[in-house]
Amino acid sequence: QLCVYIGISLEKGSMYNAVCEELEKIPEVVESQFTLGTYSMIIKLYAKDDRHLMHLLNSQIQSIPGVANTETLTALEQRINRTLPID
């Protein structure tokens, strides 16, 4: 399995909610964050292999109205995975 982070640039920031509604329909997407900086949002997903990832990108994510472009980052290893207590 591939763990992938995808930076998504939106045509307009106001399209965030509509894009999230479409991303929620893709079971492989496990997280989304609205961000400041280079991307409007970053999502995390899991794919079976490169072909599956290409299908997710080309046929599903990039076809969502409002998605202007994407950049894909593939995670090679996870060393730290912790939660912080909130007081």
N, C-alpha and C positions, 0 to 999 in steps of 0.2 A: 504493500500500500504506500501511496505517496501522500505526505502531508504538505499542503500547498497554501501559501498566503498569496492573495491577489489584491493588488492595489487597483481601485476602480476610480476613474475620473468620470464625473457626471456632467451632462450638458449644462445643468443648473442644479445648485444645491437644493433647491426646493423640490426636486424630483426624488429626494432621498427616500421618503416614505413609500412612494409607489415602487421604486426599485427594490426596497426591502421586502415588500409584499411578494414580489416575483421571486426573489432569492429564497424566501421562506418555503417556496414550493419545490426547491431542489434539495433533496434529502442529504446529499453529500456536503452541503454547506452547513457547518456546525457553529460558526461565530460570525458576527459582523460588528464593525465599529465605525461610527461616524467620526472622521478625523479632520484635523487641520494640517495644512502642509501640501505636499505634492499631490496626494490623492484625496478625493472626497470621502472615500471609505476604504476599509480593508476588510476582506473576508478570509476565513480559514475554511478549507475543505479537505476532504479525503477522496482520493481517486485510486482505483485498482491498479492502473498502469498508465503509461503515456497516452495510449489510444483513448482510454476513458477520459483522461484529463482534456485531451484535445476536443472530444465530443462536448464535455461540459463547457469549455470555453467558447467554442465556435457555434454550437447549436443552442446553447441555453443562456449563458451569462452575457455574451456579447450581443445577443439578439434582443435583450431587454430594452425597451424604449427608455431613453435617458442615459444609458451607458455610452459614454463617448469613447473611452479606451481603457485597456487593462494592462497591468504588468504583473507577471507571474514570478513568484519566488518559491523555490522548492526547498523544504527543510530537509537537511541531511541527518541531523541528530538533535535530540532534546536532552539537555543536561540538567536543567533546572525546571521543576514543576512544583510550585508550592502555592498555597493560599495564605493570605494575611488575615489575622483576626481584626475585626472592626469593632472598635470600642464605642 
